[in-house]
Amino acid sequence: MDDLRGRRVAQAMGFRYFGTLGFLLRAKRAGLIDSLETEIQSLKSHGLYLDDAIVKQVLRASVP
């Protein structure tokens, strides 16, 4: 699925949405994963593009 198109459709339909990093942040906060950094690096190593600026924001948000 085209992420941008999917976000636009979800927004137009009034749905809340979040991306991969938002999903990982929620998993970290719920105690489902130990290391957000490890999961992010794993995704990158498998070819997923993650914007560095957004990664930094998510990592800052994960610090209590």
MMTF fields as JSON, N, C-alpha, C and O atoms, coordinates in Angstrom:
{
  "mmtfVersion": "1.0.0",
  "mmtfProducer": "UNKNOWN",
  "numBonds": 255,
  "numAtoms": 256,
  "numGroups": 64,
  "numChains": 1,
  "numModels": 1,
  "chainsPerModel": [1],
  "groupsPerChain": [64],
  "chainIdList": ["A"],
  "bondAtomList": [4, 2, 8, 6, 12, 10, 16, 14, 20, 18, 24, 22, 28, 26, 32, 30, 36, 34, 40, 38, 44, 42, 48, 46, 52, 50, 56, 54, 60, 58, 64, 62, 68, 66, 72, 70, 76, 74, 80, 78, 84, 82, 88, 86, 92, 90, 96, 94, 100, 98, 104, 102, 108, 106, 112, 110, 116, 114, 120, 118, 124, 122, 128, 126, 132, 130, 136, 134, 140, 138, 144, 142, 148, 146, 152, 150, 156, 154, 160, 158, 164, 162, 168, 166, 172, 170, 176, 174, 180, 178, 184, 182, 188, 186, 192, 190, 196, 194, 200, 198, 204, 202, 208, 206, 212, 210, 216, 214, 220, 218, 224, 222, 228, 226, 232, 230, 236, 234, 240, 238, 244, 242, 248, 246, 252, 250],
  "bondOrderList": [1, 1, 1, 1, 1, 1, 1, 1, 1, 1, 1, 1, 1, 1, 1, 1, 1, 1, 1, 1, 1, 1, 1, 1, 1, 1, 1, 1, 1, 1, 1, 1, 1, 1, 1, 1, 1, 1, 1, 1, 1, 1, 1, 1, 1, 1, 1, 1, 1, 1, 1, 1, 1, 1, 1, 1, 1, 1, 1, 1, 1, 1, 1],
  "groupList": [{"groupName": "MET", "atomNameList": ["N", "CA", "C", "O"], "elementList": ["N", "C", "C", "O"], "formalChargeList": [0, 0, 0, 0], "bondAtomList": [1, 0, 2, 1, 3, 2], "bondOrderList": [1, 1, 2], "singleLetterCode": "M", "chemCompType": "L-PEPTIDE LINKING"}, {"groupName": "ASP", "atomNameList": ["N", "CA", "C", "O"], "elementList": ["N", "C", "C", "O"], "formalChargeList": [0, 0, 0, 0], "bondAtomList": [1, 0, 2, 1, 3, 2], "bondOrderList": [1, 1, 2], "singleLetterCode": "D", "chemCompType": "L-PEPTIDE LINKING"}, {"groupName": "LEU", "atomNameList": ["N", "CA", "C", "O"], "elementList": ["N", "C", "C", "O"], "formalChargeList": [0, 0, 0, 0], "bondAtomList": [1, 0, 2, 1, 3, 2], "bondOrderList": [1, 1, 2], "singleLetterCode": "L", "chemCompType": "L-PEPTIDE LINKING"}, {"groupName": "ARG", "atomNameList": ["N", "CA", "C", "O"], "elementList": ["N", "C", "C", "O"], "formalChargeList": [0, 0, 0, 0], "bondAtomList": [1, 0, 2, 1, 3, 2], "bondOrderList": [1, 1, 2], "singleLetterCode": "R", "chemCompType": "L-PEPTIDE LINKING"}, {"groupName": "GLY", "atomNameList": ["N", "CA", "C", "O"], "elementList": ["N", "C", "C", "O"], "formalChargeList": [0, 0, 0, 0], "bondAtomList": [1, 0, 2, 1, 3, 2], "bondOrderList": [1, 1, 2], "singleLetterCode": "G", "chemCompType": "PEPTIDE LINKING"}, {"groupName": "VAL", "atomNameList": ["N", "CA", "C", "O"], "elementList": ["N", "C", "C", "O"], "formalChargeList": [0, 0, 0, 0], "bondAtomList": [1, 0, 2, 1, 3, 2], "bondOrderList": [1, 1, 2], "singleLetterCode": "V", "chemCompType": "L-PEPTIDE LINKING"}, {"groupName": "ALA", "atomNameList": ["N", "CA", "C", "O"], "elementList": ["N", "C", "C", "O"], "formalChargeList": [0, 0, 0, 0], "bondAtomList": [1, 0, 2, 1, 3, 2], "bondOrderList": [1, 1, 2], "singleLetterCode": "A", "chemCompType": "L-PEPTIDE LINKING"}, {"groupName": "GLN", "atomNameList": ["N", "CA", "C", "O"], "elementList": ["N", "C", "C", "O"], "formalChargeList": [0, 0, 0, 0], "bondAtomList": [1, 0, 2, 1, 3, 2], "bondOrderList": [1, 1, 2], "singleLetterCode": "Q", "chemCompType": "L-PEPTIDE LINKING"}, {"groupName": "PHE", "atomNameList": ["N", "CA", "C", "O"], "elementList": ["N", "C", "C", "O"], "formalChargeList": [0, 0, 0, 0], "bondAtomList": [1, 0, 2, 1, 3, 2], "bondOrderList": [1, 1, 2], "singleLetterCode": "F", "chemCompType": "L-PEPTIDE LINKING"}, {"groupName": "TYR", "atomNameList": ["N", "CA", "C", "O"], "elementList": ["N", "C", "C", "O"], "formalChargeList": [0, 0, 0, 0], "bondAtomList": [1, 0, 2, 1, 3, 2], "bondOrderList": [1, 1, 2], "singleLetterCode": "Y", "chemCompType": "L-PEPTIDE LINKING"}, {"groupName": "THR", "atomNameList": ["N", "CA", "C", "O"], "elementList": ["N", "C", "C", "O"], "formalChargeList": [0, 0, 0, 0], "bondAtomList": [1, 0, 2, 1, 3, 2], "bondOrderList": [1, 1, 2], "singleLetterCode": "T", "chemCompType": "L-PEPTIDE LINKING"}, {"groupName": "LYS", "atomNameList": ["N", "CA", "C", "O"], "elementList": ["N", "C", "C", "O"], "formalChargeList": [0, 0, 0, 0], "bondAtomList": [1, 0, 2, 1, 3, 2], "bondOrderList": [1, 1, 2], "singleLetterCode": "K", "chemCompType": "L-PEPTIDE LINKING"}, {"groupName": "ILE", "atomNameList": ["N", "CA", "C", "O"], "elementList": ["N", "C", "C", "O"], "formalChargeList": [0, 0, 0, 0], "bondAtomList": [1, 0, 2, 1, 3, 2], "bondOrderList": [1, 1, 2], "singleLetterCode": "I", "chemCompType": "L-PEPTIDE LINKING"}, {"groupName": "SER", "atomNameList": ["N", "CA", "C", "O"], "elementList": ["N", "C", "C", "O"], "formalChargeList": [0, 0, 0, 0], "bondAtomList": [1, 0, 2, 1, 3, 2], "bondOrderList": [1, 1, 2], "singleLetterCode": "S", "chemCompType": "L-PEPTIDE LINKING"}, {"groupName": "GLU", "atomNameList": ["N", "CA", "C", "O"], "elementList": ["N", "C", "C", "O"], "formalChargeList": [0, 0, 0, 0], "bondAtomList": [1, 0, 2, 1, 3, 2], "bondOrderList": [1, 1, 2], "singleLetterCode": "E", "chemCompType": "L-PEPTIDE LINKING"}, {"groupName": "HIS", "atomNameList": ["N", "CA", "C", "O"], "elementList": ["N", "C", "C", "O"], "formalChargeList": [0, 0, 0, 0], "bondAtomList": [1, 0, 2, 1, 3, 2], "bondOrderList": [1, 1, 2], "singleLetterCode": "H", "chemCompType": "L-PEPTIDE LINKING"}, {"groupName": "PRO", "atomNameList": ["N", "CA", "C", "O"], "elementList": ["N", "C", "C", "O"], "formalChargeList": [0, 0, 0, 0], "bondAtomList": [1, 0, 2, 1, 3, 2], "bondOrderList": [1, 1, 2], "singleLetterCode": "P", "chemCompType": "L-PEPTIDE LINKING"}],
  "groupTypeList": [0, 1, 1, 2, 3, 4, 3, 3, 5, 6, 7, 6, 0, 4, 8, 3, 9, 8, 4, 10, 2, 4, 8, 2, 2, 3, 6, 11, 3, 6, 4, 2, 12, 1, 13, 2, 14, 10, 14, 12, 7, 13, 2, 11, 13, 15, 4, 2, 9, 2, 1, 1, 6, 12, 5, 11, 7, 5, 2, 3, 6, 13, 5, 16],
  "groupIdList": [1, 2, 3, 4, 5, 6, 7, 8, 9, 10, 11, 12, 13, 14, 15, 16, 17, 18, 19, 20, 21, 22, 23, 24, 25, 26, 27, 28, 29, 30, 31, 32, 33, 34, 35, 36, 37, 38, 39, 40, 41, 42, 43, 44, 45, 46, 47, 48, 49, 50, 51, 52, 53, 54, 55, 56, 57, 58, 59, 60, 61, 62, 63, 64],
  "secStructList": [7, 7, 2, 2, 2, 2, 2, 2, 2, 2, 2, 2, 6, 6, 7, 7, 7, 7, 7, 2, 2, 2, 2, 2, 2, 2, 2, 2, 2, 6, 6, 1, 7, 1, 7, 2, 2, 2, 2, 2, 2, 2, 2, 2, 2, 6, 6, 7, 7, 7, 7, 2, 2, 2, 2, 2, 2, 2, 2, 2, 2, 6, 7, 7],
  "xCoordList": [0.845, 0.0, 0.889, 1.922, 0.507, 1.185, 0.856, -0.303, 1.866, 1.627, 0.946, 0.002, 1.419, 0.838, -0.632, -1.476, -0.935, -2.324, -3.181, -4.306, -2.65, -3.374, -3.672, -4.773, -2.691, -2.906, -3.963, -4.803, -3.921, -4.91, -6.325, -7.271, -6.462, -7.777, -8.274, -9.431, -7.407, -7.792, -8.226, -9.23, -7.477, -7.803, -9.139, -9.96, -9.355, -10.596, -11.806, -12.915, -11.573, -12.66, -12.806, -13.686, -11.942, -12.032, -11.357, -11.583, -10.528, -9.82, -8.537, -7.884, -8.185, -6.865, -5.909, -6.281, -4.71, -3.732, -2.358, -2.091, -1.495, -0.091, 0.712, 0.199, 1.971, 2.832, 3.625, 3.34, 4.613, 5.441, 6.118, 6.143, 6.669, 7.359, 6.389, 6.73, 5.208, 4.188, 3.788, 3.569, 3.694, 3.383, 4.479, 4.189, 5.74, 6.854, 6.894, 7.173, 6.62, 6.608, 5.531, 5.767, 4.373, 3.301, 3.712, 3.427, 4.37, 4.835, 5.867, 5.848, 6.761, 7.777, 7.11, 7.438, 6.188, 5.491, 4.673, 4.486, 4.186, 3.398, 4.275, 3.766, 5.593, 6.51, 6.597, 7.054, 6.166, 6.174, 7.51, 7.819, 8.305, 9.657, 10.62, 10.253, 11.843, 12.845, 13.556, 13.795, 13.897, 14.709, 14.101, 14.035, 13.67, 13.136, 14.227, 13.975, 15.432, 16.552, 16.844, 17.085, 16.822, 17.098, 16.044, 16.377, 14.799, 13.718, 13.823, 13.612, 14.148, 14.295, 15.446, 15.314, 16.574, 17.718, 17.406, 17.852, 16.644, 16.259, 15.414, 15.635, 14.456, 13.619, 14.443, 14.255, 15.364, 16.225, 17.108, 17.312, 17.63, 18.517, 17.777, 18.391, 16.455, 15.638, 15.058, 14.198, 15.535, 15.186, 14.056, 13.685, 13.497, 12.416, 13.013, 13.928, 12.503, 12.959, 12.238, 11.01, 13.007, 12.47, 13.191, 14.42, 12.451, 13.024, 13.811, 13.283, 15.074, 15.94, 15.4, 15.533, 14.799, 14.261, 13.11, 12.984, 12.274, 11.15, 11.653, 11.127, 12.659, 13.258, 13.765, 13.527, 14.458, 14.975, 13.837, 13.947, 12.755, 11.593, 11.017, 10.707, 10.875, 10.305, 11.224, 10.755, 12.521, 13.464, 13.416, 13.478, 13.305, 13.181, 11.877, 11.849, 10.81, 9.506, 9.476, 8.635, 10.369, 10.362, 11.075, 10.962, 11.809, 12.537, 11.563, 10.898, 11.484, 10.52, 10.849, 10.128],
  "yCoordList": [-1.173, 0.0, 1.234, 1.257, 2.225, 3.51, 4.187, 4.501, 4.41, 4.967, 6.33, 6.581, 7.195, 8.535, 8.46, 9.126, 7.656, 7.522, 6.917, 7.36, 5.915, 5.288, 6.268, 6.269, 7.107, 8.114, 9.119, 9.526, 9.515, 10.488, 9.912, 10.598, 8.669, 8.025, 7.89, 8.194, 7.438, 7.292, 8.631, 8.709, 9.674, 11.007, 11.484, 12.038, 11.274, 11.701, 10.972, 11.506, 9.749, 8.967, 9.206, 8.633, 10.051, 10.396, 9.413, 9.46, 8.52, 7.554, 8.151, 8.969, 7.728, 8.052, 7.041, 5.891, 7.453, 6.558, 6.845, 7.929, 5.856, 6.041, 5.072, 4.07, 5.393, 4.594, 3.561, 3.286, 3.003, 1.957, 2.42, 1.695, 3.631, 4.125, 4.382, 4.156, 4.842, 5.017, 3.688, 3.587, 2.679, 1.33, 0.824, 0.265, 1.021, 0.58, 1.34, 0.754, 2.631, 3.431, 2.92, 2.817, 2.607, 2.062, 0.707, 0.419, -0.106, -1.409, -1.248, -1.99, -0.287, -0.021, 0.444, -0.043, 1.374, 1.902, 0.824, 0.88, -0.149, -1.243, -2.363, -3.334, -2.234, -3.247, -4.48, -5.531, -4.365, -5.507, -5.702, -6.798, -4.641, -4.74, -4.087, -3.152, -4.582, -4.048, -2.826, -1.86, -2.867, -1.801, -1.268, -1.964, -0.043, 0.624, 0.754, 0.554, 1.089, 1.264, -0.028, -0.002, -1.152, -2.445, -2.761, -3.209, -2.529, -2.805, -1.906, -2.358, -0.636, 0.3, -0.121, -0.115, -0.486, -0.919, -2.195, -2.362, -3.089, -4.32, -4.015, -4.586, -3.121, -2.75, -2.105, -2.403, -1.213, -0.554, -1.57, -1.482, -2.534, -3.528, -4.44, -5.079, -4.492, -5.275, -4.415, -4.865, -3.182, -2.351, -1.359, -0.668, -1.264, -0.3, 1.097, 1.298, 2.045, 3.427, 4.074, 4.042, 4.657, 5.421, 6.755, 6.796, 7.829, 9.166, 9.4, 9.2, 9.823, 10.002, 11.023, 10.836, 12.09, 13.119, 12.562, 12.871, 11.745, 11.153, 10.095, 9.973, 9.334, 8.349, 9.058, 8.589, 10.179, 10.926, 11.4, 11.327, 11.881, 12.326, 11.18, 11.349, 10.025, 8.858, 8.402, 8.071, 8.387, 7.972, 8.941, 8.517, 10.236, 11.219, 11.002, 11.115, 10.694, 10.489, 9.23, 9.107, 8.309, 7.046, 7.134, 6.231, 8.219, 8.399, 8.916, 9.932, 8.208, 8.627, 9.97, 10.435],
  "zCoordList": [0.0, 0.0, 0.0, 0.668, -0.719, -0.705, 0.626, 0.894, 1.451, 2.786, 2.745, 3.494, 1.879, 1.803, 1.41, 2.011, 0.408, -0.022, 1.092, 1.324, 1.771, 2.87, 3.994, 4.545, 4.339, 5.382, 4.954, 5.757, 3.7, 3.2, 3.229, 3.617, 2.824, 2.831, 4.271, 4.56, 5.166, 6.576, 7.158, 7.865, 6.863, 7.361, 6.797, 7.528, 5.516, 4.879, 5.471, 5.502, 5.938, 6.52, 8.027, 8.67, 8.577, 9.991, 10.936, 12.145, 10.394, 11.233, 11.79, 11.142, 13.004, 13.537, 12.927, 12.695, 12.674, 12.078, 12.644, 13.164, 12.532, 12.886, 12.044, 11.546, 11.9, 11.046, 11.829, 12.994, 11.174, 11.757, 13.036, 14.03, 13.01, 14.203, 15.351, 16.512, 15.041, 16.071, 16.682, 17.89, 15.846, 16.313, 17.246, 18.304, 16.853, 17.692, 19.013, 20.059, 18.971, 20.194, 21.152, 22.356, 20.628, 21.468, 22.058, 23.221, 21.261, 21.745, 22.854, 23.835, 22.702, 23.73, 25.021, 26.103, 24.908, 26.095, 26.795, 28.011, 26.042, 26.608, 27.152, 27.712, 26.99, 27.481, 26.605, 27.055, 25.364, 24.449, 23.757, 23.289, 23.691, 23.139, 24.122, 24.833, 24.156, 25.079, 24.53, 25.256, 23.245, 22.671, 21.38, 20.367, 21.443, 20.256, 19.193, 18.005, 19.63, 18.699, 17.937, 16.73, 18.644, 18.003, 16.941, 15.844, 17.266, 16.313, 15.085, 13.96, 15.302, 14.19, 13.289, 12.065, 13.889, 13.082, 12.306, 11.171, 12.916, 12.23, 10.993, 9.926, 11.143, 10.003, 8.895, 7.716, 9.288, 8.295, 7.576, 6.365, 8.334, 7.729, 6.75, 5.895, 6.884, 5.957, 4.834, 4.076, 4.735, 3.592, 3.787, 2.838, 4.986, 5.2, 5.356, 6.154, 4.608, 4.742, 5.913, 5.996, 6.808, 7.927, 7.966, 8.029, 7.93, 7.924, 9.215, 10.31, 9.088, 10.253, 11.243, 12.453, 10.759, 11.654, 12.479, 13.664, 11.859, 12.588, 13.564, 14.67, 13.166, 14.069, 15.323, 16.436, 15.154, 16.31, 17.209, 18.433, 16.621, 17.406, 18.224, 19.403, 17.605, 18.278, 19.412, 20.501, 19.155, 20.201, 21.385, 22.539, 21.099, 22.195, 22.959, 24.184, 22.251, 22.887, 23.74, 24.631, 23.481, 24.215, 25.556, 26.385, 25.77, 27.028, 28.083, 27.88, 29.217, 30.262, 30.884, 31.766]
}
